[in-house]
Amino acid sequence: MNSANQILVLGIGNLLWADEGFGVRAVEEFDRRYACGDGVTVMDGGTQGMYLLPHIQDCRALIIFDAIDYGLDPGTVRLIEDKDVPAFMSAKKMSLHQTGFQEVLASALLLGWEPERVVLIGVQPEEIEDYGGSLRPVVAATLDRVIAIAVAELTRLGVKVAPRDGHAPVTPGLGPDPLHRKAYEEGRPSETEAYRKGDIRVLALRGAE
């Protein structure tokens, strides 16, 4: 990648814990709707933590989708910008993935990363304690709005954002097909078959300790 031109649109979060997966679902939906050309990388960052460091260092602008605990009503959208982003993520830790990503940003800055623009598009989750669950309706309803914010940011950065025509292929590598939102939600087992508060095998081991 060429750091003089590259823009990274990144979704972070954990799909296995309901609204914790908001960032991944947002970047997935953004990519389904829009194409941005070679100067923009669209990425599902999941919970990769420090593995994302080279990608952060290689971009001149970074747009992040994530679920953030603002202490506000579920579904509230907030935009955090530039130098406020690493400070905010450090102060508002909600999950292991978020703690890890704050460390990624801090490391990139210490190594000399000087971004032109950093934007965190965050949404207040409603539920993150539902193992195997997907987005709650109040959070899913924000997807149009947060994607529009990302499009506006990219346009300000000089990117031509083009709606996909319905036939163009989306970016490969945004996660395996079974984890795409529709397949994930429709394929979820019933509550009697799949415990909602965690992996019962792991919980059983913890109980035996």
C-alpha positions as CSV (number, residue, x, y, z in Angstrom):
1,M,0.0,0.0,0.0
2,N,1.1,3.6,-0.6
3,S,0.7,5.6,2.6
4,A,0.6,8.8,0.6
5,N,-2.7,7.9,-0.8
6,Q,-4.3,5.0,1.2
7,I,-7.4,5.4,3.2
8,L,-8.6,2.7,5.5
9,V,-12.3,2.1,6.3
10,L,-12.2,-0.3,9.3
11,G,-14.9,-2.1,11.2
12,I,-13.9,-3.6,14.6
13,G,-15.8,-5.8,17.0
14,N,-16.8,-9.3,17.9
15,L,-19.7,-10.8,15.9
16,L,-20.4,-13.4,18.6
17,W,-21.7,-10.9,21.1
18,A,-24.7,-9.2,19.6
19,D,-24.2,-5.4,19.3
20,E,-20.4,-5.9,19.9
21,G,-20.3,-6.8,16.3
22,F,-21.7,-3.5,15.1
23,G,-18.4,-2.3,13.6
24,V,-18.0,-5.4,11.5
25,R,-21.7,-5.3,10.3
26,A,-21.3,-1.6,9.4
27,V,-18.2,-2.1,7.3
28,E,-19.8,-5.2,5.7
29,E,-22.9,-3.2,4.7
30,F,-20.8,-0.2,3.6
31,D,-18.9,-2.5,1.2
32,R,-22.0,-4.1,-0.1
33,R,-23.4,-0.7,-1.1
34,Y,-20.4,1.2,-2.3
35,A,-17.1,0.9,-4.2
36,C,-14.3,3.4,-3.6
37,G,-11.5,2.5,-6.0
38,D,-7.9,1.5,-5.4
39,G,-7.1,4.3,-2.9
40,V,-9.4,2.9,-0.2
41,T,-9.1,-0.3,1.7
42,V,-12.3,-1.6,3.4
43,M,-11.5,-4.1,6.1
44,D,-13.1,-6.3,8.8
45,G,-10.7,-5.8,11.6
46,G,-12.7,-8.1,14.0
47,T,-10.7,-8.5,17.2
48,Q,-7.3,-8.7,15.6
49,G,-5.6,-6.1,17.9
50,M,-1.9,-5.6,17.2
51,Y,-2.2,-7.5,13.9
52,L,-3.9,-4.3,12.5
53,L,-0.8,-2.2,13.3
54,P,0.8,-2.4,9.8
55,H,-2.5,-1.5,8.1
56,I,-2.9,1.6,10.4
57,Q,0.6,2.7,9.8
58,D,0.1,2.5,6.0
59,C,-2.9,4.8,5.8
60,R,-3.1,8.6,5.7
61,A,-6.7,8.6,6.8
62,L,-8.7,6.2,9.0
63,I,-12.4,5.8,9.4
64,I,-13.5,3.4,12.2
65,F,-16.9,1.8,12.8
66,D,-17.3,0.5,16.4
67,A,-19.8,-0.1,19.2
68,I,-18.9,2.3,22.0
69,D,-20.3,2.7,25.5
70,Y,-21.1,6.4,25.8
71,G,-23.5,5.8,28.7
72,L,-26.3,7.1,26.4
73,D,-29.5,5.6,25.0
74,P,-29.0,2.5,22.8
75,G,-28.6,3.4,19.2
76,T,-27.1,6.8,19.9
77,V,-24.6,7.7,17.2
78,R,-21.5,9.8,18.0
79,L,-18.7,11.0,15.8
80,I,-15.2,11.3,17.5
81,E,-12.5,13.0,15.5
82,D,-8.7,13.1,15.1
83,K,-6.7,13.5,18.3
84,D,-9.8,12.8,20.4
85,V,-10.1,9.2,19.1
86,P,-7.3,7.5,20.9
87,A,-8.0,9.4,24.1
88,F,-11.7,8.6,23.9
89,M,-11.1,4.8,23.3
90,S,-8.7,4.7,26.2
91,A,-11.2,6.4,28.5
92,K,-14.2,4.4,27.4
93,K,-13.1,0.8,27.4
94,M,-16.0,-1.6,26.8
95,S,-14.4,-4.8,25.7
96,L,-11.2,-6.6,25.1
97,H,-11.2,-5.8,21.4
98,Q,-11.5,-2.1,22.2
99,T,-8.7,-2.1,24.7
100,G,-6.5,-3.8,22.1
101,F,-7.3,-1.4,19.4
102,Q,-6.5,1.6,21.6
103,E,-3.1,0.1,22.0
104,V,-2.8,-0.3,18.3
105,L,-3.5,3.5,17.8
106,A,-1.0,4.4,20.6
107,S,1.7,2.2,19.1
108,A,1.2,3.6,15.6
109,L,1.5,7.2,16.9
110,L,4.6,6.3,18.9
111,L,6.1,4.8,15.7
112,G,5.6,8.1,13.8
113,W,2.2,7.7,12.2
114,E,0.9,11.1,11.3
115,P,-2.6,10.7,9.9
116,E,-4.3,13.4,7.9
117,R,-7.7,12.4,9.4
118,V,-9.0,9.9,12.0
119,V,-12.7,9.4,12.5
120,L,-14.5,7.1,14.9
121,I,-18.2,6.5,14.0
122,G,-19.6,4.9,17.2
123,V,-22.9,3.6,18.3
124,Q,-24.2,2.9,21.8
125,P,-25.0,-0.8,22.0
126,E,-28.1,-2.2,23.6
127,E,-27.0,-5.8,24.3
128,I,-23.5,-7.4,24.3
129,E,-24.2,-10.3,26.6
130,D,-26.0,-12.5,24.0
131,Y,-23.6,-15.2,22.7
132,G,-24.3,-15.9,19.1
133,G,-26.7,-13.0,18.8
134,S,-26.8,-10.3,16.2
135,L,-27.5,-6.6,16.2
136,R,-30.5,-5.4,18.2
137,P,-33.1,-3.5,16.0
138,V,-32.3,-0.1,17.6
139,V,-28.6,-0.6,16.7
140,A,-29.2,-2.1,13.2
141,A,-31.5,0.9,12.5
142,T,-28.4,3.2,12.6
143,L,-26.6,1.5,9.7
144,D,-28.0,3.9,7.1
145,R,-26.9,6.9,9.1
146,V,-23.4,5.7,10.0
147,I,-22.7,4.7,6.4
148,A,-23.8,8.1,5.2
149,I,-21.4,9.7,7.6
150,A,-18.6,7.5,6.2
151,V,-19.5,8.4,2.7
152,A,-19.4,12.1,3.6
153,E,-16.0,11.8,5.2
154,L,-14.6,10.0,2.2
155,T,-16.0,12.6,-0.1
156,R,-14.3,15.3,1.9
157,L,-11.0,13.4,1.5
158,G,-11.4,13.5,-2.3
159,V,-12.7,9.9,-2.8
160,K,-15.3,9.2,-5.4
161,V,-17.7,6.9,-3.7
162,A,-19.8,5.0,-6.3
163,P,-23.0,3.0,-5.5
164,R,-22.6,-0.6,-6.5
165,D,-24.9,-1.7,-9.3
166,G,-26.0,-4.9,-7.6
167,H,-23.8,-7.0,-9.9
168,A,-20.3,-5.8,-9.0
169,P,-18.3,-8.1,-6.7
170,V,-17.8,-6.9,-3.1
171,T,-14.4,-6.8,-1.5
172,P,-13.1,-10.3,-0.8
173,G,-12.0,-11.3,2.7
174,L,-14.6,-9.5,4.8
175,G,-15.4,-12.7,6.6
176,P,-16.6,-16.2,5.6
177,D,-20.1,-16.5,4.0
178,P,-21.7,-18.2,7.1
179,L,-20.9,-15.1,9.2
180,H,-22.5,-12.6,6.8
181,R,-25.4,-11.0,8.6
182,K,-28.4,-12.7,6.8
183,A,-26.9,-16.2,7.0
184,Y,-25.7,-15.7,10.6
185,E,-29.1,-14.5,11.8
186,E,-31.2,-17.0,9.9
187,G,-28.9,-19.9,10.8
188,R,-28.9,-19.3,14.6
189,P,-30.0,-22.3,16.6
190,S,-32.8,-22.0,19.1
191,E,-32.1,-21.0,22.7
192,T,-32.6,-24.6,23.9
193,E,-29.8,-25.6,21.5
194,A,-27.4,-22.7,21.9
195,Y,-26.8,-21.2,25.3
196,R,-26.9,-17.4,25.1
197,K,-24.5,-16.3,27.8
198,G,-21.3,-18.0,26.5
199,D,-19.8,-21.3,25.3
200,I,-21.2,-23.9,27.7
201,R,-18.0,-26.0,27.2
202,V,-15.8,-23.1,28.4
203,L,-18.2,-22.3,31.3
204,A,-18.2,-25.9,32.4
205,L,-14.4,-25.9,32.6
206,R,-14.4,-22.7,34.6
207,G,-17.0,-24.1,37.0
208,A,-14.7,-27.1,37.7
209,E,-11.7,-24.9,38.6
